C-alpha cells in the first residue's frame, strides 16, 4: 500500500500542472473578451461519472432518477457469461435540486440493503470567462445498513451508519475535455475487530479512510464521450491483508438532454462510495474486472 | 456578499449533518466458532448453511447454484466439486467465494465474519464428515 504514495503524488502533480498551465491562455483570452461569469455548460454530462460523483449540480427544479447496476466478476468466463448471470448489485436513486447549487437525494443499494441520504453543494462554479477557472463541489452522504439485526449482527444501532465526504475540483479544459480531482473521507462507525498477539481487540480496518479520485471525460461525438476514473486509497489499515485495492474504470457515455447512459469496465462493485473505497478487494492485476452501467433520467419542474 | 453567506451557511449545514449524526469509533469482535473441533453436521450445516446458503433459489438443490448446500448433499457436493483444500485451507474455493475473491461475496446479504471463521476452522481441521 505504501508504495502507492509516489504514484498518487505523481498523478496529482500532473493534474495540478494541467490546471495551472492552462491558466495563462485563459487569462489572455480574458483581456480581449468580456467577462461571462455564468457557469460553463456541460462540465460533465451528469452527476455520475462511473462510480464517482462529478462536480455538476443540475439546475434548480431538476428531479433525477438513477439506476446503477454492477454485474458479477468477469473472470469466471462462460460459466456465468462473464459475470452477466452472476450475482449482481444495484442501486436506485432519486435526487432533487430545491435551490440553485444544492442537490439532495436518497437511494437504496442491494448490498447490505443500504439506504443512503446525500447532499451536494456547488461551492464555486467554473465561469465561462473571467471568473473562477475551476468548479469546486462538496458531496456528503450518510448510509445505513438496514439488514435484520440477526443477520448484520450489530452490537449497537450506530454500527449501521457510515459516512462519506468528498471535495471535488473540476475543470472543463475545452469543448471536449473535462477533468476532475477529488479527495474523500469515508467513515464507518463500526469495523470488524481481531485479536492481536497480546490478546487485544483491534480493528482490522481503521474507522476512517482517505482516498483520491481522478476522473475524466473526452467528447468523441455529438452525444458520445469516453469516460475514465481512477480511485486510489491513501490510508494504510491495521491488517495489510484487508487494505483496499485501487479502482481503474473506463467506458462510454451516451447522453441526450434528459438521459445519460454509461457502460463501463471497472473494479468497484459496491456502488455506495464509502463501501467501494474501504472494502474493494478487486484489482485489475488479478483479473477481477466487472461490467456495469448507469442510467439517469432527468425531469424539470 | 449574500451569495457568500448562503454558501457558508449551506457548507456549515452539510458538514454538521454529516459529522454529528451518530458518529462513533467502534471495533467489534465477531462471534467466534467453538474452540473444540467443529462438527460439519451439528455445527456448520445448522449455523452456516441453513441460515445463510441453502434458502430457496440459492444453493438449495442439484438444479440450483452449485455447490448444493442442503443438509443431505452438502458434504458430497463440496468434496466432489473440489471446493475445499485441506492442505491450504485459505485457498479453498468455498472460502474464497465467501471472502468475495471469486465473485460477489457470499452470502449476498453481506459477508459474515462468523461464517467465514467457522468454515475456515472446519477446513483446517481436515474437512471431516463428522
Interface residues (C-beta under 8 A of the other chain):
Chain A: X72 X73 X76 X80 X83 X86 X87 X88 X89 X101 X102 X110 X111 X112 X113 X119 X121 X123 X138 X140 X141 X142 X145 X147 X151 X152 X153 X155 X156 X157 X158 X159 X161 X163 X165 X187 X189 X190 X191 X192 X193 X194 X195 X201 X202 X203 X207 X269 X281 X288
Chain B: X7 X10 X11 X14 X15 X17 X18 X19 X21 X22 X23 X24 X25 X26 X27 X28 X29 X30 X31 X99 X100 X101 X102 X103 X104 X108 X109 X110 X112 X113 X114
